[in-house]
Amino acid sequence: MTERLSPEDAAALVRPVDVVGIPLGPGHPGAFLHALGARTDWEDLVVAGALLTDFYEVFGRPNVRFLSGFFGPIERLMRDQGGAVDFVPADFRRFAPALERMNPRIMATAASPPDAQGFCSLSLHAGATVAQIERTADAPDRLLIVETSPRFPRTLGLGEHGHRIHVDRIDVMIETDREPFVIGDPEPSADERAIAELVAEFVTEGCTIQTGIGGIPSTVASILADGPAGGFGIHSEMFTTGLMKLHEAGKVTNRKGIYDGYSITTFAAGTRELYDWLDGNELVRFLPVQLVNSPELISQNTKMVSINGALAVDLAGQAVADTLAGAQFSGIGGHEDFVASSGLELEDRSLICLRSSTLVGGVRLSRIASQFPAGTIVTTPRHQLDVVVTEYGVAELRGRTVRERARALAAVAHPEFRDQLQADAEIWPN
């Protein structure tokens, strides 16, 4: 029987020595996590999740560890201040077996309130926690805590993947009016605008699109919404405000060869406008990440175009996307899955976007390197890169020799570094 408890009473059910599993950021049960912070009796509390979207006092308590599969600004700040936050290297699909290995006694997630049939939609996140939520609901020695709020949209799954849990299977329900995490629609910089215009040229009539968050993908979506091409499909790990705008512009038909008629995603993050648009929207379907990010399924989409970012690329074509100067910056997510799977057919394209340089302490540094320093952690290997785009142009890598790739990458570097990189490209080992 479901108990309806306050966040504080639900937090009291967590043992001083315990393991708790939570979803990635948009699925966090915020009131419950804040209530955990009021306790000081922890002996060994482990919380497994990813991408914190709020400051939770519990993660500053002694004897509490947060194991994160994807760092955001809050994880980085916690780490830099000496907090007990550790990165668990795994792409998004591997979050599921990593969580299964940890075998959390408690699973806690955000959801929408029960509908007329008693089902709570898992709302903004399917991800890698669905299986553990189901297993916890069926295990008498485990505890499923679901935090509901009418502010969370009721979203839909597809087929056997219902993206919902019945109230009768929930051990503890926390009823709140908490707002989901909101990401503004960023205003692009001049460099991001230039990159986006180059990227948009690759998205032609009938392409299936995957994008992430940020100024470049958002601007690409705006350009496409106003442009002549259409008939697009959406198959994207993350559903964003920009992808909503493509729908609103009538550019999305989802005749893409798999999951026809539906935009496919595993989590959503964006503006309040996006969340209101998603509520009850039958055009967007949330599936577990092992499906959405499956290379076999990604590659079945018609004219698949993936648009992803990187922090640095070297002349070999290796991409660094989740670490900065050897320290964890973000996470692997679906980066490699979509980069690799969007280049298996000639009509598919995989684009890596980055500004050509960055300023650190007033000093300009190139983000295209001749060679990465020893110890650099590479996110995506050279053989998977197809196209690299900076504000200075497009480097086509597919099918080119080692030296041709190096020349192409040097040509789109910042002018301050271009001559040296071009010279390095000429002596690059073939």
VENDA-V177768 format. One record per pair of residues at least 4 apart in sequence whose ideal C-beta (glycine too) atoms are under 6 Angstrom apart, sorted by the first residue. I is the first residue (numbers start at 1). J is the second residue. Records with the same first field share a line. If there is no record, write none. Layout:
I=J  J
This chain:
2=167  170  173
3=172
4=173
5=9  10  172
7=31  32  35  174
8=35
10=32  145  172  174
11=35  36
14=18
16=41  42  43
17=43  44
18=45  105
19=46  102  104  105
20=47  104  106
21=48  99  104  107  132
22=28  49  108
23=27  109  125  127  129
24=50  51  127
25=51  53  181
26=124  125  181  267  269
27=109  110  125
29=108  109  110  147
30=54  178
31=147  176  178
32=108  147  174
33=56
36=58
37=56  57  58
42=61  63  64
43=63
44=63
45=64
46=65
47=66
48=67  99  102
50=68  69  70
51=70  72
52=74  75
53=181
58=64
59=66
65=84
66=85
67=86  88
68=75  85  87
69=88  90  95  331
70=331
71=75  76  328  330  331
75=85
78=83  85
79=85
87=328
90=94  95  98
91=332  336
92=289  293  333  334
93=289  290  293
94=98
95=128
96=128  131
99=132
105=142
106=143
107=132  133  136  144
108=145
109=146
110=147  152
111=120  122  123  146  148
112=120  121  123  152  154
113=148  150
114=118  120  167
115=119
118=166  167
119=164  166
120=146  165
121=154  155  164
122=163
123=152  153  155
124=180  267  268
125=267
126=130  163  266  286  287  288
127=266  267  289
128=289
129=133
130=288
136=142  144
137=144  169
143=171
144=170  171
145=172
146=170  173
147=174
148=175
149=176  177  178
151=179
152=180
153=275  278  279
154=279  280
155=278  286
156=285
157=161  162  163  286
158=285
161=287
163=286
165=169
182=272
183=269  270
185=218  241  271
186=215
188=192  193  215  219
191=355  391
192=215  216
193=219
194=391
195=216  353  389  391
196=216  219  220
198=389  394
199=220  307  351  389
200=220  223  224
202=305  349
203=207  224  305
204=229
205=229  231
206=231  303
207=232  303  305
208=233  235  256  301  302  304
209=232  234  305
210=236  306  338
211=217  236  307
212=217  238
213=240
216=353
217=242  307
218=242
221=242  245  246
223=227
225=245  246  249
230=251
231=253
232=251  252
233=254  256
234=243  263
235=264  301
236=265
237=266  292  293  334
238=267
239=243  265  268
240=270
241=270  271  274
244=274  277
246=251  252
247=252
254=261  262
255=260
256=301  302
257=300  301  302
258=300  301
259=264
262=285
263=283  284
264=285  292
266=289  292
270=274
287=291  292
289=293
293=334  337
295=337  341
298=341
299=341  344
303=347
304=342  348
305=349
306=338  342  350
307=351
308=335  352
309=353
310=319  321  352  354
311=320  321  324
312=320  367
313=319  368  388
314=318  369  371  372
315=370  406  409  425  428
316=382
317=382  385  397  405
318=378  382
319=352  379  380
320=379
321=335  379
322=330  331  332  379
323=328  329  377
324=329
326=375
334=338
335=379
336=340  380
337=341
338=342
339=350  380  384
340=384
342=348  350
343=348  350  386
350=386
351=387  389
352=388
353=389
354=367
356=390  392  413  414
357=364  366  367  414
358=365  367
359=364
360=365
366=413  414  417
368=409  413
370=424
372=376
380=384
385=397
386=398
387=396
388=395
389=394
390=412
392=412
393=412
395=408  409  412
397=405
400=404  405
402=430
403=428  430
406=425  428
407=425
410=421  422  425
413=417  418  421
417=421
418=422
